[in-house]
Amino acid sequence: MTDNPTSLPQNTPRRDYSRAAAWALLCSWTEGESLRKHALGVEACVAAYGLAEADRLGLTGPARDALLNLYATTALLHDFDYERHPSLDEHPFVGVSELERQGWPAELRTAILGHATYSGVPRVTHLDKVLFACDELSGFLTACALVKPTRSIHEVEPRNVRKKLKDKAFARGVNREDVYLGAQELGVDLEEHIAFCLAAMQLRAADLGLTGTPPA
């Protein structure tokens, strides 16, 4: 199947590659609330970088919309197969095969493959690097919020995130090396990257369930 939906034969039904379609696909494969929230957290960060990239390129109109949609949908779908296929042999390969079958863009599929360091797929484009840089960090920022008495991401501060990264006993499941490497590949200072992603997630706090609750 062609990677470009606009070049499909005239008698081939057009598929929906919108953010809404990506969310529906994610939810159809993923029942766990935490994994869905992770996708939303990564989307918040990746979409914010996409917006900055669209501004840098001076994109407007359909071209701008297409780039923003690509960044958002890539983030939402990067782990959509993980609940069903969590092994290194299957994730993200099974998911990417399904995305290819459905005709999702090649740029999206390549970035998803690249976010798994063991896939052997290099991270070349801005999207590739952004997805990798935001994946582990987004989860770490969520962990930083959840240990606050109010469980609010608005109380998380970049300097404290940097300190917690050095604490190997905290959020053990987060790969610190990926966090450091992600910022390096993206060409941004780590603290700047943390602050950028934190601000993006704070704007989406309600979607992420991290607006906070009064302490008991």
Summary of the structure (lengths in Angstrom):
residues: 216
radius of gyration: 17.3
end to end distance: 55.0
largest distance: 60.7
contacts: 667
relative contact order: 0.13
helix: 64%
strand: 1%
